[in-house]
Amino acid sequence: MKDFDLILDDCLDRLARGETVEDCLAAYPRQADELRPALLTVSRVKKVNTFEPGMEAKSEARRRFDHARADVSGRTERSFLSRLAYWPAVLVATAAVLVMAFLTYNAQQPGISPYVPVSIPVTSSGGNFVFLISDAVNAIGDFKSLEITIDKVGLLTGSGWIEFVPEVRTLDLTLLPGEKTQAIWRGNMPEGQYSKVFIYVSDVRGVLKASGQAVDVKRPGNKIQINSLFDISAGSITGFTFDLTVTASGNPKNGLRYMLKPQIDESGAVVVPASEASSTKDNPRKP
Amino acid sequence: MSAETLKEKEAELAGMFEQFYDKISRYAYVRIGDRASAEDIAGETFLKALKALPSYRERGLPMSAWLFRIAHNMVVDFLRQKSKGRSVPLDEVDLPSDVNPALLAESRLEMARVNQAMKALSPAQQEVIRLRFMAELSSKEVAAIMGKSDGAVREMQSSAIARLRQLLVE
């Protein structure tokens, strides 16, 4: 028989992974009578310690860490663009969207075609900002389809929030893993420095691959916000990618719990001189 | 350490940031009871670790455990500087003010009960509880941080839980 200390230890690990006391008791039915009071005590102690660090403090700490890392390695401070050499992910595709030629969309189809990473027509007279969505796979791999509806996007400048309604409102995240992006809005934004971005997600509909059934995907709130410092300036085009992911927790036996979250480290802006956006190339995808 | 190994270790440390910043913040918060200082300590832990990386040698101490040792030392320094030499009792810690007053009162009472019970544990037992429950480290990681065997940590946590249970039902 497995030593009680080992069993209790395993149960503590299970609780840390998001399983419940009942899950643990089901795993060890013979020790349930002895385990129950111990695990309820653990739950009580954990419940009074529900501290979560603030996102702003964390982002700032991350920024300082990345800066220090660049200094320690003797590299000059990496601009967001220069990190493209190391991040073969979404930001390269974002830059490609901005620098390549525009495809002509069907003149009878104004706006942006859904589900297809697009090239955005930008002329010298307008359109200094593009907003894109992408995702990091994680538990999105469990889904056959995962549609989110974004009703509103907001950006915070020094003088307050600027909001817009996306041209593309419903996207399937299973089609946007890694470096794939979907532009959902383009146009002109006031020049200046921006520090926060939110998307307002009114609906999430997921269908699992394994069962073909719809499943509930929670989110921290309808408004999903991240801190990110970026600039919109004259003579350049800024592309901001808001990266999302889905995590799974709990016991597969009882059904996993899915949560939609922002992927802060993969989100951010790329700035390209407007003159470079007029070259002609096909719509590339990152290999 | 070769330049290439150092780069790998830097990348490993950077990869730990997302998860371990939160764990270290929670651990520091339980010990010092101040949100801003706990967040500062978490950030500074990574900066210190980055600086000390050339002298890090795994040798049975995983990077997570090494990181927590740095955090522990920073917490101790913080408390020493504050000339308190003790953790701020949990019942002095701020709770969100937008909660129902009756629930808030009950939360404070529960916090006081748990805090009082924690004080009855030995310092080593308290540390195991903080690292296992609040920082949610594995018993193996806790053992590495505290310089004890896995078995000793499991035994300490079992006896701590039994003692807490006894105190919280009284």
Contacts between the chains, C-beta under 8 A, distances in Angstrom:
chain1	res1	chain2	res2	distance
A	4	B	158	7.1
A	5	B	151	7.6
A	5	B	154	4.2
A	5	B	155	5.9
A	5	B	157	7.9
A	5	B	158	4.9
A	6	B	154	6.6
A	8	B	154	7.5
A	8	B	157	7.2
A	8	B	158	5.6
A	8	B	161	7.1
A	9	B	139	5.2
A	9	B	154	4.9
A	9	B	157	7.0
A	12	B	132	5.9
A	12	B	133	7.6
A	12	B	139	7.6
A	12	B	157	7.1
A	13	B	138	6.3
A	13	B	139	7.9
A	16	B	136	4.2
A	37	B	165	5.6
A	38	B	158	7.8
A	38	B	161	5.0
A	38	B	162	7.1
A	38	B	165	6.4
A	41	B	161	5.6
A	41	B	164	5.3
A	41	B	165	4.2
A	41	B	168	6.2
A	42	B	133	6.5
A	42	B	161	6.2
A	44	B	110	7.4
A	44	B	114	6.6
A	44	B	168	6.4
A	45	B	114	5.6
A	45	B	118	7.7
A	45	B	129	6.8
A	45	B	133	5.7
A	45	B	164	6.5
A	46	B	133	5.2
A	46	B	134	7.5
A	47	B	110	7.6
A	48	B	90	6.4
A	48	B	107	7.3
A	48	B	110	5.7
A	48	B	111	4.6
A	48	B	114	4.9
A	48	B	115	8.0
A	49	B	26	7.0
A	49	B	29	7.9
A	49	B	30	5.7
A	49	B	90	7.5
A	49	B	133	7.1
A	49	B	134	5.1
A	51	B	25	7.0
A	51	B	26	5.3
A	51	B	29	4.5
A	51	B	30	7.4
A	51	B	35	7.4
A	51	B	38	7.4
A	51	B	134	7.9
A	52	B	22	7.2
A	52	B	26	7.9
A	53	B	21	6.8
A	53	B	22	5.8
A	53	B	25	3.9
A	53	B	26	7.7
A	53	B	35	7.9
A	53	B	38	7.3
A	53	B	39	5.2
A	53	B	42	6.5
A	54	B	35	7.5
A	54	B	39	6.5
A	57	B	36	7.6
A	57	B	39	4.0
A	57	B	43	7.3
A	58	B	21	5.7
A	58	B	22	7.7
A	58	B	39	7.4
A	58	B	42	8.0
A	60	B	43	7.4
A	61	B	21	6.4
A	61	B	39	7.1
A	61	B	42	6.5
A	61	B	43	3.2
A	61	B	46	6.9
A	62	B	17	6.2
A	62	B	21	7.6
A	64	B	43	6.3
A	64	B	47	6.6
A	65	B	14	7.3
A	65	B	17	6.3
A	65	B	43	7.3
A	65	B	46	4.9
A	65	B	47	6.3
A	65	B	50	6.8
A	66	B	14	7.7
A	68	B	47	5.6
A	68	B	50	5.6
A	68	B	51	7.8
A	69	B	10	6.1
A	69	B	14	6.6
A	69	B	50	6.1
A	72	B	10	7.6
A	72	B	50	6.1
A	72	B	51	7.3
A	73	B	7	7.5
A	73	B	10	7.2
A	265	B	18	6.8
